[in-house]
Amino acid sequence: MKLIVAIIRAEKLEAVQAALNERDVYLMTVSDVRGCGRQRGYTELYRGTEYQVRLLPKLKLEIAVNDAFVEATVEAIVHSARTAETGQIGDGKIFILPLEDCIRIRTGERGGEAIGP
């Protein structure tokens, strides 16, 4: 089992969800987050004063999958979250972490059975 954590642009969420649904991946947690990377923010003018916005709004997806779904999930996120053909700085990142255990509270199922269909 793996935990896939993806940081994406907010406007790409619907496209990512559609791509994941095509690959039978439906379960995810989505959080509003702020962060900075290579974009390094931008300068904004407010009431005549210029200031730096360093933490940009993004979405964080957390998706637990069985090993058989890891590559399909990553591929779906990469292709649907990328801006244009070649992508742009700020499109996001994907992290793949080992997932030691999972427990479905309702039934008590453990491991891969608790994650997947």
The first five atom37 places (N, CA, C, CB, O) and aatype in JSON, in Angstrom:
{
  "aatype": [12, 11, 10, 9, 19, 0, 9, 9, 1, 0, 6, 11, 10, 6, 0, 19, 5, 0, 0, 10, 2, 6, 1, 3, 19, 18, 10, 12, 16, 19, 15, 3, 19, 1, 7, 4, 7, 1, 5, 1, 7, 18, 16, 6, 10, 18, 1, 7, 16, 6, 18, 5, 19, 1, 10, 10, 14, 11, 10, 11, 10, 6, 9, 0, 19, 2, 3, 0, 13, 19, 6, 0, 16, 19, 6, 0, 9, 19, 8, 15, 0, 1, 16, 0, 6, 16, 7, 5, 9, 7, 3, 7, 11, 9, 13, 9, 10, 14, 10, 6, 3, 4, 9, 1, 9, 1, 16, 7, 6, 1, 7, 7, 6, 0, 9, 7, 14],
  "atom_mask": [
    [1, 1, 1, 1, 1],
    [1, 1, 1, 1, 1],
    [1, 1, 1, 1, 1],
    [1, 1, 1, 1, 1],
    [1, 1, 1, 1, 1],
    [1, 1, 1, 1, 1],
    [1, 1, 1, 1, 1],
    [1, 1, 1, 1, 1],
    [1, 1, 1, 1, 1],
    [1, 1, 1, 1, 1],
    [1, 1, 1, 1, 1],
    [1, 1, 1, 1, 1],
    [1, 1, 1, 1, 1],
    [1, 1, 1, 1, 1],
    [1, 1, 1, 1, 1],
    [1, 1, 1, 1, 1],
    [1, 1, 1, 1, 1],
    [1, 1, 1, 1, 1],
    [1, 1, 1, 1, 1],
    [1, 1, 1, 1, 1],
    [1, 1, 1, 1, 1],
    [1, 1, 1, 1, 1],
    [1, 1, 1, 1, 1],
    [1, 1, 1, 1, 1],
    [1, 1, 1, 1, 1],
    [1, 1, 1, 1, 1],
    [1, 1, 1, 1, 1],
    [1, 1, 1, 1, 1],
    [1, 1, 1, 1, 1],
    [1, 1, 1, 1, 1],
    [1, 1, 1, 1, 1],
    [1, 1, 1, 1, 1],
    [1, 1, 1, 1, 1],
    [1, 1, 1, 1, 1],
    [1, 1, 1, 0, 1],
    [1, 1, 1, 1, 1],
    [1, 1, 1, 0, 1],
    [1, 1, 1, 1, 1],
    [1, 1, 1, 1, 1],
    [1, 1, 1, 1, 1],
    [1, 1, 1, 0, 1],
    [1, 1, 1, 1, 1],
    [1, 1, 1, 1, 1],
    [1, 1, 1, 1, 1],
    [1, 1, 1, 1, 1],
    [1, 1, 1, 1, 1],
    [1, 1, 1, 1, 1],
    [1, 1, 1, 0, 1],
    [1, 1, 1, 1, 1],
    [1, 1, 1, 1, 1],
    [1, 1, 1, 1, 1],
    [1, 1, 1, 1, 1],
    [1, 1, 1, 1, 1],
    [1, 1, 1, 1, 1],
    [1, 1, 1, 1, 1],
    [1, 1, 1, 1, 1],
    [1, 1, 1, 1, 1],
    [1, 1, 1, 1, 1],
    [1, 1, 1, 1, 1],
    [1, 1, 1, 1, 1],
    [1, 1, 1, 1, 1],
    [1, 1, 1, 1, 1],
    [1, 1, 1, 1, 1],
    [1, 1, 1, 1, 1],
    [1, 1, 1, 1, 1],
    [1, 1, 1, 1, 1],
    [1, 1, 1, 1, 1],
    [1, 1, 1, 1, 1],
    [1, 1, 1, 1, 1],
    [1, 1, 1, 1, 1],
    [1, 1, 1, 1, 1],
    [1, 1, 1, 1, 1],
    [1, 1, 1, 1, 1],
    [1, 1, 1, 1, 1],
    [1, 1, 1, 1, 1],
    [1, 1, 1, 1, 1],
    [1, 1, 1, 1, 1],
    [1, 1, 1, 1, 1],
    [1, 1, 1, 1, 1],
    [1, 1, 1, 1, 1],
    [1, 1, 1, 1, 1],
    [1, 1, 1, 1, 1],
    [1, 1, 1, 1, 1],
    [1, 1, 1, 1, 1],
    [1, 1, 1, 1, 1],
    [1, 1, 1, 1, 1],
    [1, 1, 1, 0, 1],
    [1, 1, 1, 1, 1],
    [1, 1, 1, 1, 1],
    [1, 1, 1, 0, 1],
    [1, 1, 1, 1, 1],
    [1, 1, 1, 0, 1],
    [1, 1, 1, 1, 1],
    [1, 1, 1, 1, 1],
    [1, 1, 1, 1, 1],
    [1, 1, 1, 1, 1],
    [1, 1, 1, 1, 1],
    [1, 1, 1, 1, 1],
    [1, 1, 1, 1, 1],
    [1, 1, 1, 1, 1],
    [1, 1, 1, 1, 1],
    [1, 1, 1, 1, 1],
    [1, 1, 1, 1, 1],
    [1, 1, 1, 1, 1],
    [1, 1, 1, 1, 1],
    [1, 1, 1, 1, 1],
    [1, 1, 1, 1, 1],
    [1, 1, 1, 0, 1],
    [1, 1, 1, 1, 1],
    [1, 1, 1, 1, 1],
    [1, 1, 1, 0, 1],
    [1, 1, 1, 0, 1],
    [1, 1, 1, 1, 1],
    [1, 1, 1, 1, 1],
    [1, 1, 1, 1, 1],
    [1, 1, 1, 0, 1],
    [1, 1, 1, 1, 1]
  ],
  "atom_positions": [
    [[0.83, -1.17, 0.0], [0.0, 0.0, 0.0], [0.88, 1.24, 0.0], [-0.95, -0.01, 1.2], [1.97, 1.25, 0.57]],
    [[0.39, 2.29, -0.65], [1.12, 3.56, -0.72], [0.16, 4.71, -0.43], [1.8, 3.74, -2.11], [-1.04, 4.62, -0.69]],
    [[0.73, 5.79, 0.11], [0.0, 7.03, 0.27], [0.58, 8.0, -0.75], [0.09, 7.6, 1.74], [1.76, 8.33, -0.69]],
    [[-0.25, 8.46, -1.66], [0.17, 9.4, -2.68], [-0.3, 10.78, -2.24], [-0.39, 9.02, -4.09], [-1.49, 11.01, -2.04]],
    [[0.65, 11.69, -2.11], [0.35, 13.07, -1.74], [0.7, 13.93, -2.95], [1.15, 13.52, -0.44], [1.84, 13.94, -3.4]],
    [[-0.29, 14.65, -3.46], [-0.07, 15.49, -4.63], [-0.45, 16.93, -4.29], [-0.89, 14.98, -5.84], [-1.5, 17.19, -3.71]],
    [[0.42, 17.85, -4.66], [0.16, 19.28, -4.52], [-0.1, 19.8, -5.93], [1.36, 20.05, -3.82], [0.76, 19.7, -6.8]],
    [[-1.3, 20.34, -6.16], [-1.7, 20.76, -7.52], [-2.31, 22.17, -7.48], [-2.71, 19.76, -8.13], [-2.62, 22.71, -6.42]],
    [[-2.47, 22.74, -8.67], [-3.18, 24.02, -8.8], [-4.67, 23.77, -8.54], [-2.96, 24.64, -10.23], [-5.2, 22.73, -8.93]],
    [[-5.33, 24.71, -7.89], [-6.74, 24.54, -7.53], [-7.63, 24.35, -8.75], [-7.21, 25.74, -6.74], [-8.59, 23.58, -8.7]],
    [[-7.33, 25.03, -9.84], [-8.18, 24.94, -11.03], [-8.07, 23.6, -11.74], [-7.84, 26.06, -11.99], [-8.86, 23.32, -12.65]],
    [[-7.12, 22.76, -11.36], [-6.94, 21.46, -11.99], [-7.66, 20.32, -11.26], [-5.46, 21.13, -12.07], [-7.6, 19.18, -11.71]],
    [[-8.34, 20.61, -10.15], [-8.95, 19.56, -9.35], [-9.96, 18.74, -10.14], [-9.62, 20.16, -8.14], [-9.92, 17.51, -10.09]],
    [[-10.86, 19.38, -10.85], [-11.89, 18.62, -11.58], [-11.28, 17.71, -12.63], [-12.88, 19.58, -12.23], [-11.72, 16.57, -12.8]],
    [[-10.27, 18.19, -13.34], [-9.62, 17.37, -14.36], [-8.91, 16.18, -13.72], [-8.62, 18.22, -15.17], [-8.94, 15.08, -14.26]],
    [[-8.26, 16.4, -12.57], [-7.57, 15.32, -11.87], [-8.58, 14.29, -11.38], [-6.74, 15.87, -10.68], [-8.36, 13.08, -11.53]],
    [[-9.68, 14.74, -10.8], [-10.71, 13.8, -10.33], [-11.27, 12.97, -11.47], [-11.84, 14.55, -9.63], [-11.46, 11.76, -11.32]],
    [[-11.53, 13.6, -12.61], [-12.06, 12.87, -13.76], [-11.06, 11.82, -14.25], [-12.39, 13.84, -14.9], [-11.45, 10.69, -14.56]],
    [[-9.78, 12.18, -14.3], [-8.74, 11.24, -14.75], [-8.61, 10.08, -13.77], [-7.38, 11.96, -14.91], [-8.43, 8.93, -14.18]],
    [[-8.69, 10.36, -12.47], [-8.6, 9.29, -11.48], [-9.82, 8.37, -11.55], [-8.47, 9.88, -10.06], [-9.69, 7.15, -11.43]],
    [[-11.0, 8.94, -11.75], [-12.21, 8.13, -11.85], [-12.15, 7.18, -13.04], [-13.44, 9.04, -11.98], [-12.67, 6.06, -12.96]],
    [[-11.52, 7.6, -14.14], [-11.36, 6.74, -15.3], [-10.5, 5.52, -14.97], [-10.73, 7.52, -16.46], [-10.61, 4.48, -15.62]],
    [[-9.65, 5.65, -13.96], [-8.75, 4.55, -13.56], [-9.22, 3.87, -12.28], [-7.33, 5.08, -13.37], [-8.44, 3.2, -11.6]],
    [[-10.5, 4.05, -11.95], [-11.13, 3.41, -10.78], [-10.5, 3.81, -9.45], [-11.06, 1.91, -10.92], [-10.44, 3.01, -8.52]],
    [[-10.03, 5.06, -9.37], [-9.52, 5.6, -8.1], [-10.5, 6.7, -7.69], [-8.03, 6.15, -8.24], [-10.58, 7.74, -8.34]],
    [[-11.25, 6.46, -6.62], [-12.31, 7.38, -6.22], [-12.07, 8.02, -4.85], [-13.63, 6.66, -6.21], [-12.6, 9.1, -4.58]],
    [[-11.3, 7.38, -4.0], [-11.15, 7.83, -2.63], [-9.98, 8.8, -2.49], [-10.96, 6.65, -1.7], [-8.86, 8.48, -2.89]],
    [[-10.23, 9.96, -1.92], [-9.16, 10.93, -1.71], [-9.6, 11.94, -0.66], [-8.78, 11.64, -3.02], [-10.79, 12.12, -0.4]],
    [[-8.62, 12.6, -0.09], [-8.85, 13.72, 0.82], [-8.23, 14.94, 0.17], [-8.26, 13.46, 2.25], [-7.1, 14.88, -0.31]],
    [[-8.97, 16.04, 0.15], [-8.49, 17.27, -0.48], [-8.43, 18.37, 0.58], [-9.41, 17.69, -1.67], [-9.4, 18.58, 1.31]],
    [[-7.3, 19.07, 0.65], [-7.12, 20.17, 1.6], [-6.63, 21.41, 0.88], [-6.12, 19.77, 2.72], [-5.85, 21.32, -0.07]],
    [[-7.09, 22.57, 1.33], [-6.55, 23.83, 0.85], [-5.25, 24.09, 1.6], [-7.57, 25.02, 1.05], [-5.21, 24.04, 2.83]],
    [[-4.19, 24.35, 0.85], [-2.89, 24.6, 1.47], [-2.25, 25.82, 0.82], [-1.96, 23.35, 1.34], [-2.71, 26.3, -0.22]],
    [[-1.19, 26.3, 1.43], [-0.4, 27.39, 0.86], [1.06, 26.97, 0.92], [-0.63, 28.75, 1.63], [1.5, 26.3, 1.86]],
    [[1.81, 27.36, -0.09], [3.21, 27.0, -0.09], [3.98, 27.77, -1.14], [0.0, 0.0, 0.0], [3.41, 28.54, -1.92]],
    [[5.28, 27.54, -1.15], [6.11, 28.18, -2.15], [7.14, 27.17, -2.65], [6.81, 29.45, -1.58], [7.56, 26.27, -1.93]],
    [[7.5, 27.35, -3.86], [8.49, 26.48, -4.48], [9.29, 27.33, -5.44], [0.0, 0.0, 0.0], [9.74, 28.42, -5.08]],
    [[9.48, 26.84, -6.63], [10.28, 27.57, -7.61], [9.58, 28.84, -8.1], [10.59, 26.68, -8.79], [10.23, 29.73, -8.65]],
    [[8.26, 28.93, -7.91], [7.54, 30.14, -8.32], [7.98, 31.35, -7.5], [6.03, 29.93, -8.17], [8.05, 32.47, -8.02]],
    [[8.28, 31.13, -6.24], [8.74, 32.17, -5.32], [7.75, 33.31, -5.14], [10.04, 32.73, -5.81], [8.15, 34.4, -4.73]],
    [[6.5, 33.09, -5.41], [5.49, 34.1, -5.17], [5.42, 35.15, -6.28], [0.0, 0.0, 0.0], [5.97, 34.97, -7.36]],
    [[4.75, 36.25, -5.96], [4.59, 37.33, -6.91], [4.41, 38.63, -6.15], [3.39, 37.08, -7.85], [4.18, 38.63, -4.94]],
    [[4.52, 39.75, -6.87], [4.36, 41.08, -6.27], [2.98, 41.59, -6.61], [5.46, 42.06, -6.77], [2.52, 41.47, -7.75]],
    [[2.31, 42.18, -5.62], [0.97, 42.7, -5.82], [0.92, 44.14, -5.34], [-0.08, 41.83, -5.09], [1.63, 44.51, -4.41]],
    [[0.08, 44.95, -5.97], [-0.1, 46.34, -5.59], [-1.43, 46.48, -4.88], [-0.02, 47.28, -6.83], [-2.47, 46.15, -5.45]],
    [[-1.41, 46.96, -3.64], [-2.64, 47.13, -2.86], [-2.65, 48.51, -2.25], [-2.75, 46.04, -1.76], [-1.79, 48.85, -1.43]],
    [[-3.64, 49.33, -2.64], [-3.77, 50.71, -2.15], [-2.47, 51.5, -2.27], [-4.23, 50.69, -0.69], [-2.06, 52.21, -1.35]],
    [[-1.85, 51.35, -3.4], [-0.63, 52.11, -3.68], [0.64, 51.54, -3.07], [0.0, 0.0, 0.0], [1.72, 52.08, -3.28]],
    [[0.52, 50.45, -2.31], [1.69, 49.84, -1.69], [1.96, 48.49, -2.33], [1.48, 49.69, -0.16], [1.06, 47.67, -2.51]],
    [[3.22, 48.29, -2.67], [3.62, 47.02, -3.28], [4.04, 46.04, -2.19], [4.79, 47.24, -4.3], [4.77, 46.41, -1.27]],
    [[3.57, 44.79, -2.28], [4.0, 43.79, -1.31], [4.14, 42.43, -1.98], [3.0, 43.71, -0.14], [3.54, 42.15, -3.01]],
    [[4.96, 41.59, -1.35], [5.26, 40.25, -1.87], [4.27, 39.23, -1.33], [6.7, 39.84, -1.5], [4.0, 39.17, -0.12]],
    [[3.72, 38.42, -2.22], [2.91, 37.26, -1.84], [3.81, 36.05, -2.07], [1.54, 37.17, -2.67], [4.06, 35.68, -3.22]],
    [[4.28, 35.45, -0.99], [5.24, 34.35, -1.11], [4.59, 32.98, -1.01], [6.29, 34.48, -0.05], [5.08, 32.02, -1.62]],
    [[3.52, 32.86, -0.27], [2.83, 31.57, -0.13], [1.62, 31.56, -1.05], [2.41, 31.32, 1.35], [0.67, 32.31, -0.86]],
    [[1.67, 30.69, -2.04], [0.61, 30.63, -3.05], [-0.4, 29.55, -2.68], [1.21, 30.35, -4.44], [-0.04, 28.51, -2.13]],
    [[-1.68, 29.79, -2.99], [-2.71, 28.79, -2.68], [-2.6, 27.59, -3.63], [-4.11, 29.43, -2.78], [-2.47, 27.75, -4.84]],
    [[-2.67, 26.41, -3.06], [-2.65, 25.14, -3.8], [-3.65, 24.19, -3.16], [-1.2, 24.51, -3.83], [-4.25, 24.51, -2.14]],
    [[-3.82, 23.02, -3.76], [-4.61, 21.95, -3.17], [-3.71, 20.76, -2.9], [-5.79, 21.54, -4.1], [-2.81, 20.46, -3.68]],
    [[-3.95, 20.11, -1.78], [-3.19, 18.91, -1.42], [-4.14, 17.72, -1.47], [-2.52, 19.05, 0.0], [-5.15, 17.69, -0.77]],
    [[-3.81, 16.74, -2.31], [-4.59, 15.51, -2.42], [-3.85, 14.42, -1.68], [-4.83, 15.12, -3.91], [-2.64, 14.26, -1.85]],
    [[-4.57, 13.66, -0.88], [-3.99, 12.49, -0.22], [-4.82, 11.29, -0.66], [-3.99, 12.65, 1.36], [-6.03, 11.22, -0.44]],
    [[-4.14, 10.35, -1.29], [-4.82, 9.2, -1.89], [-4.11, 7.93, -1.45], [-4.86, 9.3, -3.45], [-2.92, 7.75, -1.74]],
    [[-4.81, 7.06, -0.75], [-4.26, 5.77, -0.34], [-4.66, 4.74, -1.4], [-4.78, 5.34, 1.08], [-5.84, 4.61, -1.73]],
    [[-3.67, 4.02, -1.93], [-3.94, 3.03, -2.97], [-3.16, 1.75, -2.7], [-3.59, 3.59, -4.36], [-2.13, 1.76, -2.04]],
    [[-3.68, 0.65, -3.23], [-2.94, -0.6, -3.21], [-1.84, -0.51, -4.26], [-3.88, -1.82, -3.49], [-1.92, 0.29, -5.19]],
    [[-0.81, -1.32, -4.11], [0.36, -1.25, -4.99], [0.0, -1.34, -6.47], [1.32, -2.36, -4.64], [0.67, -0.72, -7.3]],
    [[-1.03, -2.09, -6.81], [-1.41, -2.26, -8.22], [-1.92, -0.96, -8.85], [-2.48, -3.33, -8.33], [-1.92, -0.84, -10.08]],
    [[-2.35, 0.0, -8.05], [-2.92, 1.24, -8.57], [-1.96, 2.42, -8.54], [-4.15, 1.58, -7.79], [-2.32, 3.52, -8.98]],
    [[-0.75, 2.24, -8.03], [0.17, 3.36, -7.85], [0.51, 4.03, -9.17], [1.46, 2.9, -7.17], [0.33, 5.25, -9.3]],
    [[0.99, 3.3, -10.14], [1.42, 3.89, -11.42], [0.26, 4.54, -12.16], [2.07, 2.84, -12.3], [0.42, 5.62, -12.73]],
    [[-0.9, 3.9, -12.17], [-2.06, 4.48, -12.85], [-2.49, 5.78, -12.19], [-3.23, 3.48, -12.86], [-2.89, 6.72, -12.87]],
    [[-2.42, 5.82, -10.86], [-2.79, 7.02, -10.13], [-1.82, 8.17, -10.41], [-2.84, 6.73, -8.63], [-2.25, 9.29, -10.68]],
    [[-0.54, 7.89, -10.36], [0.48, 8.91, -10.63], [0.34, 9.42, -12.06], [1.89, 8.34, -10.39], [0.39, 10.62, -12.3]],
    [[0.17, 8.51, -13.01], [0.03, 8.9, -14.41], [-1.18, 9.79, -14.61], [-0.06, 7.67, -15.3], [-1.11, 10.78, -15.34]],
    [[-2.3, 9.45, -13.98], [-3.52, 10.25, -14.11], [-3.3, 11.66, -13.57], [-4.68, 9.57, -13.36], [-3.74, 12.63, -14.19]],
    [[-2.64, 11.77, -12.43], [-2.4, 13.09, -11.84], [-1.45, 13.91, -12.71], [-1.82, 12.95, -10.42], [-1.71, 15.09, -12.98]],
    [[-0.36, 13.3, -13.16], [0.63, 14.03, -13.97], [-0.02, 14.58, -15.24], [1.82, 13.1, -14.33], [0.15, 15.76, -15.56]],
    [[-0.74, 13.74, -15.96], [-1.29, 14.16, -17.24], [-2.44, 15.16, -17.1], [-1.76, 12.96, -18.01], [-2.62, 16.01, -17.97]],
    [[-3.2, 15.07, -16.04], [-4.34, 15.98, -15.9], [-4.0, 17.27, -15.16], [-5.46, 15.28, -15.18], [-4.7, 18.27, -15.33]],
    [[-2.95, 17.28, -14.35], [-2.58, 18.49, -13.6], [-1.56, 19.35, -14.33], [-2.03, 18.1, -12.25], [-1.34, 20.5, -13.95]],
    [[-0.95, 18.81, -15.36], [0.06, 19.56, -16.11], [-0.6, 20.66, -16.93], [0.87, 18.61, -17.04], [-1.65, 20.46, -17.54]],
    [[0.03, 21.84, -16.93], [-0.46, 22.97, -17.71], [0.14, 22.89, -19.11], [-0.1, 24.32, -17.04], [1.35, 22.82, -19.26]],
    [[-0.71, 22.9, -20.11], [-0.31, 22.81, -21.52], [0.45, 21.51, -21.78], [0.57, 24.02, -21.91], [0.37, 20.57, -21.0]],
    [[1.18, 21.47, -22.88], [1.88, 20.25, -23.28], [3.12, 19.98, -22.43], [2.29, 20.35, -24.74], [3.36, 18.85, -22.0]],
    [[3.9, 21.02, -22.18], [5.17, 20.84, -21.49], [5.13, 21.17, -20.02], [6.21, 21.67, -22.14], [6.09, 20.89, -19.29]],
    [[4.04, 21.76, -19.55], [3.93, 22.13, -18.14], [4.58, 23.47, -17.86], [0.0, 0.0, 0.0], [5.29, 24.04, -18.69]],
    [[4.3, 23.96, -16.64], [4.85, 25.24, -16.2], [5.29, 25.13, -14.76], [3.81, 26.38, -16.37], [4.86, 24.24, -14.03]],
    [[6.16, 26.04, -14.34], [6.54, 26.09, -12.94], [5.27, 26.35, -12.14], [7.63, 27.19, -12.67], [4.48, 27.23, -12.49]],
    [[5.08, 25.6, -11.07], [3.89, 25.77, -10.23], [2.82, 24.72, -10.47], [0.0, 0.0, 0.0], [1.77, 24.75, -9.82]],
    [[3.06, 23.79, -11.41], [2.06, 22.75, -11.67], [1.93, 21.79, -10.49], [2.44, 21.96, -12.93], [0.88, 21.18, -10.31]],
    [[2.97, 21.65, -9.67], [2.85, 20.85, -8.46], [3.89, 19.75, -8.34], [0.0, 0.0, 0.0], [4.84, 19.66, -9.11]],
    [[3.66, 18.91, -7.33], [4.56, 17.79, -7.03], [3.71, 16.6, -6.59], [5.61, 18.18, -5.92], [2.57, 16.76, -6.15]],
    [[4.3, 15.41, -6.72], [3.68, 14.18, -6.23], [4.7, 13.47, -5.35], [3.2, 13.26, -7.43], [5.86, 13.3, -5.74]],
    [[4.26, 13.04, -4.18], [5.1, 12.29, -3.26], [4.45, 10.92, -3.04], [5.29, 13.05, -1.89], [3.24, 10.83, -2.86]],
    [[5.25, 9.86, -3.07], [4.75, 8.51, -2.84], [5.4, 7.98, -1.58], [5.05, 7.57, -4.07], [6.62, 7.84, -1.49]],
    [[4.56, 7.68, -0.59], [5.04, 7.25, 0.72], [4.55, 5.84, 1.02], [4.57, 8.22, 1.82], [3.44, 5.48, 0.62]],
    [[5.35, 5.04, 1.71], [4.86, 3.71, 2.11], [3.75, 3.88, 3.15], [6.03, 2.83, 2.69], [3.8, 4.77, 3.99]],
    [[2.76, 3.03, 3.07], [1.63, 3.06, 4.0], [1.64, 1.76, 4.77], [0.27, 3.27, 3.25], [1.38, 0.69, 4.22]],
    [[1.93, 1.84, 6.04], [2.11, 0.65, 6.86], [0.81, -0.12, 7.06], [2.67, 1.04, 8.2], [0.8, -1.35, 6.93]],
    [[-0.27, 0.57, 7.37], [-1.53, -0.12, 7.62], [-2.68, 0.84, 7.38], [-1.59, -0.68, 9.05], [-2.5, 2.05, 7.36]],
    [[-3.86, 0.29, 7.19], [-5.08, 1.05, 7.01], [-6.2, 0.27, 7.67], [-5.38, 1.32, 5.5], [-6.26, -0.95, 7.55]],
    [[-7.08, 0.97, 8.37], [-8.18, 0.3, 9.05], [-9.48, 1.03, 8.71], [-7.96, 0.27, 10.6], [-9.58, 2.24, 8.9]],
    [[-10.45, 0.3, 8.21], [-11.77, 0.87, 7.98], [-12.52, 0.83, 9.3], [-12.55, 0.1, 6.84], [-12.77, -0.25, 9.83]],
    [[-12.86, 1.97, 9.83], [-13.48, 2.06, 11.16], [-14.8, 1.32, 11.21], [-13.68, 3.52, 11.54], [-15.08, 0.62, 12.19]],
    [[-15.62, 1.46, 10.19], [-16.96, 0.86, 10.2], [-16.93, -0.65, 10.33], [-17.69, 1.24, 8.95], [-17.72, -1.21, 11.1]],
    [[-16.03, -1.32, 9.59], [-16.05, -2.78, 9.55], [-14.87, -3.43, 10.27], [-16.06, -3.24, 8.14], [-14.92, -4.62, 10.58]],
    [[-13.83, -2.66, 10.52], [-12.63, -3.23, 11.15], [-11.68, -3.87, 10.14], [0.0, 0.0, 0.0], [-10.67, -4.45, 10.53]],
    [[-12.0, -3.79, 8.85], [-11.11, -4.36, 7.83], [-9.76, -3.66, 7.91], [-11.72, -4.21, 6.4], [-9.66, -2.48, 8.24]],
    [[-8.71, -4.42, 7.59], [-7.35, -3.9, 7.65], [-6.63, -4.07, 6.32], [-6.57, -4.58, 8.76], [-7.0, -4.91, 5.5]],
    [[-5.6, -3.26, 6.13], [-4.74, -3.39, 4.97], [-5.42, -2.99, 3.68], [0.0, 0.0, 0.0], [-6.26, -2.09, 3.65]],
    [[-5.04, -3.67, 2.61], [-5.56, -3.38, 1.27], [-7.06, -3.51, 1.15], [0.0, 0.0, 0.0], [-7.68, -2.8, 0.36]],
    [[-7.66, -4.39, 1.91], [-9.12, -4.54, 1.87], [-9.83, -3.29, 2.35], [-9.55, -5.74, 2.71], [-10.92, -2.96, 1.88]],
    [[-9.22, -2.58, 3.29], [-9.82, -1.36, 3.82], [-9.74, -0.19, 2.82], [-9.14, -0.97, 5.13], [-10.51, 0.76, 2.91]],
    [[-8.8, -0.27, 1.88], [-8.62, 0.81, 0.9], [-9.5, 0.62, -0.31], [-7.17, 0.89, 0.47], [-10.27, 1.5, -0.68]],
    [[-9.38, -0.53, -0.93], [-9.95, -0.71, -2.26], [-11.29, -1.4, -2.3], [0.0, 0.0, 0.0], [-11.85, -1.83, -1.3]],
    [[-11.76, -1.47, -3.51], [-13.07, -2.09, -3.75], [-13.04, -3.59, -3.52], [-13.53, -1.82, -5.16], [-14.06, -4.26, -3.67]]
  ]
}
